């Protein structure tokens, strides 16, 4: 058994998502478990170099988590042949140019989404990576959530019969920043900085819908800026120029209808921050981040409309929990392990930059449908 070190440039990990999900719960966790076990019983040990613009933040983050290498010089990190993977979790407006540099340097690419600020930029990245022959992948973390893995198990088992419709509810109240600090960075609410919930969340909805329910044929979307003014991290009031809520309907090629509400201006009265209800001819299910419950055809109650009497049904108690028959690891970590094995051992990894471009496409089409107030079709992407 041998250990193989693999150098990884991690750019943008001083941000919330980069620090928590990619550094601490993925790369650091993989290092602490002794690396990634390969089929021949060798191990693959990630050796990150943290890259960013603030030397003080990088130094503190590296020291806190036992990382030996950090730098504010991206070009030097890219020029080092020891580093074979470039990872990017910067803000969206900075991502594409840095990825282009990494592709030109011959690095394998793994990145957050959206991969670029528009479809043209995302397609260019996919084309450049293909032409350069570098392996590439995009984070699609929600596919690895325990609740969605249970939902996928139900779909694969034929539990639903014919799936008729899907309702996705996502969001929570993000405080405005005046009397309570906001839970999200202020750039999320500025269109000029790459913000907006359509740009942020439709990239997720694309891979969730594609992988679970079918290909999207067309969509309609209404975006809204419900809160026009917020307070940033420095206590300065600013105008919110990006959408903070979006209400969309997707028609799939197989006839399934998907409704998706995404909002940073909603107070939660459901069991999780994301819930997905699937209704089929034989049964229904509601999945959250970790749990999933079902109601089969034979257990479905038979209510009738009568507003003149008290409701005799306790509807929420008439669902059964799907058991946790597997051990579910952190979804970001699982996908990191798969990408590392893809790079080193050529194991399959289907979520490439072209798949990332599909997410950007759906965001662009959502914005187009909103602007033009009409249904728009979703064409095939060709490199």
Buried (B, 14 or more C-beta within 10 A) or exposed (E): EEEBEBBBBBBBBBBEBBBEBBBBBBBBBBBEEEBBBBEEEBBBBBBBBBBBEEEEBBEEBBEEBEBEBBBBEBEEBBEBEEBBBBBBBBBBBBBBEBBBEBBEBEBBBBBBBBBBBBBEBBBBBBBBBBEBEBBBBBBBBBBBBBBBBBBBBBBEEEBBEEBBBBBBBBBBBBBBBEEEEBEBBBBBBBBEBBBBBBBBBBBBBBBBBBBBBBEBBBBBBBBBBEBEEBBBEEEEEBEBBBBBBBBBBBBBEEEBBBBBBBBBBBEEEBBBEBBBBBBBEEBBBBBBBBBBBBBBEEEEEEEEEEEEEEEEEEEEEEBEEBEEEEEBBBBBBBBBBBBBBBBBBEBEBEBBBBBBBBBBBBBBBBBEBBEEEEEBEBEEBEE
